[in-house]
Amino acid sequence: MVRSPMFVLAAALGLFAGSVVAQTLEWSATPTSLGPLLPAGIQMNGTATVEVAGERFVYIVGGNKSTAAGGDTTRIHYARIDGTTLGTWREATARLEGGGTTYHTRSTVGWRGRIFVVGGRFNEEGEYSTTYNGIRVFRPGAGGDIPADAIVHYSGETLSPSLDLLEMAAVMAESRQHPAEGVLYVLGGGSGSSKTAAVRSFRVEAETGRIVGADASGNLASAARLLSPLPAPVAFHQTVLHDGRLYVVGDSPASPTVTFATIMEDDSLSAWRTTAAPLREARLDAAAASFGGHLYVLGGTAGTNADTRTTVFRAEVGENGDIVAWHPDTPIPVMPGIRRIGATVTPDALLLIGGRLADDAFSPWVQLATVARPGL
């Protein structure tokens, strides 16, 4: 069949609905300011979205501000989001104890009206001296505020390996084995020059947010389940749940390797596999998200801060969950390059909050994207 020149051009540009090379993300033309609470920006913050009493809220948990703006923070900020409209940022009543907390960018998740924060590092009197060895669970109330007494602490002191690590990744999935529960998966992490390939899961009651198996004092020794380890130790990576599988992206030093495993009927994981297609470029400190039927990797660095990118890649996922190709999608606008980004999704929007820019400044913006072509 002979195709017209216009047909060939349209196909090359990805203008047909069935094309896998068409760009799918539409970024808001103007980023939303974090406002007077965080005028100098923030990085390495935890980010999560939860629904409370029929309203949806976005949370910024701790993070690192510039030295001039006060350094690491114990504060929690929140804003209501309605569709793609983000409300005014407010400060929650509750704060993080023990000094400002960072390095939990990838291990903060929202689920069933609660926020789960795994690990992180305290900045006590200007010294990065303590890592948080456990899991904190926050319960926002009506209107989005978190009362001072609405934090539950679980200790990982007796776990082996412990949760005494930085930049672990965590994701929450609905349990396949226990319908009234979720499963919190915790993967990798590092401390100093060492990294781990360990993967653990924790059962969580949907109604109460309680971690099943923790004792009365909050010790997690009997609550953790050790699962199939990653093929290699990782840190500063990102993990995302997409279509019943966990995907692990990036490493430190920067790596193009992507691995994945399937969640089984008993909530364990299959053996990990390396995807057929690695990322088009090595990544460290990137964000990743499952949104609108697509799997995205956003920003990050190919090495140093000077190598920070605004690039967005979209995965082409095969029937067996393997990634057979990565396609460039719409880059993150405005920024000269961004890493250490807080990322979260709602049914309507993908949000990137804060981050470290290529010029070493911290981002005071929320970048919001919608999907122009869902499920392409």
N, C-alpha and C positions, 0 to 999 in steps of 0.2 A: 504494500500500500504506500502510495506517495503522500507525504505529509507536506502541508504548506509551510513556508518559511516562518509565519507567525506561530504556527503550532509548535515547531521546533524551538523557537525562542521562548515560548511560554513554558514548555517542558524544562528547558534548561534553567529557567529562573524559578522553577518550583511553584508554578501558579495553579496547578491542578490539585484538586482535593486529595488525590491519592499519592501525591509526591511526598517522599520522605525527606526532601531537602528544603522544603518551604520553612520559613521561620514561623514560630508559633507564639512567642511571647510578645506582648505589647506593654512597654514600660510607660508609666505616667510621665508626661512631659516635664513636670516639675516635681522634684522630690519633696516630701513633707519634712519640715524641720522638727527636731526633737525638742525644740522650744527652750524656754529659760531654765528648765531643770538640767539640761545637758547641752549648754551652748557651745562647749568646746569639743563635743563629740565623745565617743566611747568605743572601746574595742574589747575583745575577749569576754564579752558579756553573754550570759545565758539568755535565751529567747524562747518563749513558748506562747501558745494560744490555747485558751480554755473557754468553755461556755459555762456561765453561771446564771441560774435563774432565767434562762431564755435569752441572755445577752452574751455576746462574745467579746473577750478582752485579750489584748496582746500585752505580754509582760517582758520587761528587761530586768534580769536578775543579776545584781552585782556588775562587775566589769572593771575595766581599767580606763580612767580618764587621764588626760595629760597631767604632768606634774604640777603645772601652774593651776590646773583646775581641781587639784586635790588628790591626784593619784587614784589608787584602787578604792572602790566604794562598797559600802555595806548596804546601800539603798536598793530598793526594788521600785521600779516605775511601771505604770500601767496606763493603757488607753483603751477606750471602747472602740470597736470597729463594727461598722454596719455596711455590709457589702464591700465596697472599695473606699468607703469614707472613714478616715481615722480621726477619732476625737482628740481632745486635749490630754496631754500627758500629765499624770498625777503621781505623787509619791505615796507608796503604801505605808501603813502604820508599822508593819513588821520590817525588821532589818536582819541582815545576815550577821551572825555573831562571830567573834574572834578576829575581826579585822576585815578589810575589803577582800572580796573573793574574786579570783579570775581563773582562767584556764579551764572553764567548764562550758565553753562555747558549744561544743558538740554533745555534751552530756546533760542537757537540760531539755525535758520533754513535757508537754501538757497532755493530760488524758483524763477524761471523765470528771472534769471540774477541779482537777488538782495539778500541781506542778511538781515534777520530780527532778532533783538536781543531784547528780552523782559526782563525787570527788570535787576537785578544785583546789586552789592554793590561797592561803591567807597571806595578807601583807600586814604584819604586825610591827608597828612602830618603824615603818620604812624598810623592814627586812622580810624577804620572802622566806620565812622560816618554817612554815607549817603547811602540810597538805591536809585536806579534809578527808579522813578515811571513813567514808560512809555514804549514806543516802539521806537527803533531806526532802520531806514532803510538805508542800505548802497548800493550804486550803483557802482560796479566796472566798469572800462572802458576797452577799448581794451588793451590787454597785461596783464590784471589782476589787475593793480594798482587801488586804490581807491583815487580819487582826494579829496583834503581837503574840497571842497564844495559839495561833493556828499553824504552827510548825512542829512536825514530828521528826525526830532524829533516829536514824538507824546506824549502828556501828559496824564497820567492817574490820575492826582490829584483829579478829581471830580468823578471818578468811585467808586462804592460801591459794593463789596470790591475793594480797589484800587489795583494797580500793585506794591505797595510799599512792595514787598515780595522778599524772597530769594529762589533760587532753585525751581522756578516754572518749569513746563515742557510745551513745545510748539511744535506743529506739523502743517504743512501746507498740505492742501488737495485741489485738484481741486474741484471747486464748482459744485454741481449737479443741483442747481437751476439757477445759472447765468453762462453760458458757458464761458464768457470772464473774469471770476474772479476766485480767489482762496479764501479759508477760512483758517484763522489762528486761531487754537484752543489753548487756554491757560488754563492749568489745575493745581489746587492745589498751593502749595507754603507755606512758613513759614516765621515767623519773631520772633526771640527770642524763647520762649517756645510755641508759638501759631502756628497753622496751619489752612489751609482752605480747604474745599471740593468744592469750587467754580469752575465752568467751564464756560469759556466765549469764544465767537467767534468774529472775526472781518473779514469783507469782504475786499478783496484786489483786486484792478484792475490789471489784468495781464499785460497790456501794460505799465502802468505808475508806478506800485508799490504803488499807493496811497491807503490809508485806507479809504474806503467808509464811509461817515457819519461824519468824523472828520471835525471840523470847520476850518475857515481860520487860526486860531492861532495854530492848531494842537491838540486841545482838543478832547479827545476820548469819552466824556460823551454820545454823541448820536450815537457812532459807535459800542459800545459793545452790544452783545446779550448774555443774561444769559441763560445757557442751563441746562440740567439735572445735578444736583450736583453729585459728587462722593459719594459712600456709606459712606465714612469716610474721615476726613481731612488727607492730605498727604503732605510730603515734602521730598526732596532728593530722589524723585522717578524718574522714566523714563517713557515716553509715546512714543509709536511707532504706526504708521499707517501701517496696514497690511490687504490687501484684503477688503478695505472699512470699516474697524473697527479700533477703537482706543483701545489699550491695555495699562494699567497702571501697572507698575511693581515696587515693593519695597516701602520703607517708612523709616522714622526715628522715633523711633528705627527700626532696621532692621526687615523686615517682609517678609514672603513667599507668601503673598496674591497677586493675580493678578486679576484685574477687566477689563471688556471690555464693549464697547457700539458700536452700529452700526450707521454709518452716514446715515441719512434719506434723502429722496428726496428733502426736503427743507433745507438741511444742518444742521438741528438740530440733536440731538443724541437721540437714544432710551434710555430706562432706563438702568442703569448700572447693570451688573451681575458679580458675583464672579465666576471665572473659576472652573470647576470640579476638576482640578488638580492644586494645588498650586505649587510654585517652590519647588524643592527638598531641598532647604536650604534657610533660611531667607536672604534677601539682602537689602543693603543700598548702595547708591553711585555706582550702577552698570550701565553699558551701555546696550542699547538694539537697535536692528536694524532689519529691514525687508530687506532681501538680497537674491537674487537668488531663490525666491519662499519660503524662510524659515523665521521664526521668531526666533531671537536669543536673549539671555540675556548673557552678557559677563562681567566677573570680578566682582568688587564690594567687599563689606565686609559683613561678617555674624554678625558683631558687632563692634569691635574696629579695629584700623589699623592693629593690630597684627593678626586679623582674615581675612585679605584681601586675595582674591582668584584669581587664573587664570582660574577658571572653566568657561566653556561655556555650556549653556543648549539650546537645540533646542526644540521648541514646536511642539507637534502633534495636529494639529487643526482639529476639527470636521466640518461637513458640516454647522452647525449653528454658527460657529465662536468660540464655546467653546473650551478650551484647555483640552484635555483628558489625556495628558501625557507630561512629559518633559524628553528628552533623552540627555545624556552627548554627547557633540561634542568635537572636537579637542581643547584642552586647549590653551590659549594664551602662546606662547613660551617665553623663556628667562627670563621673569619676575619672581620675588619671590612672586608675588601677586600684583594686581593693582586695584585702585579705582579712582573716580573722573576723568574719562577718557573722552576726546573729541572723539566722534565717528561720522563718516559720511560714506556714501556709494555713489558709482558711478555705472554705469551699469556693470563694470568689477571688482570692488574691494570693500572690506570693510576695512576701515582704522580706527585704534585706535591711537590717537595722545596725547602724554604726559600722565599725570596721576600721582597719588601718590602711591609709592611702599610700600610693607609691612615693609621695613626697614626705612620708612619715607623719603627716597630720592625721588626726582621728576624725572620722566622719560624723557630722552632727545631723545626718539625714536618714530618713526612711525611704527606700526605693521600693515602689509597688508595681507589680506586673500582673496582667491578666493573660489568659490564654485566648488567642485569636482563633486557633484552629484545634479544639480539643480532640484528643484521640486520633490525631492524624497518623 
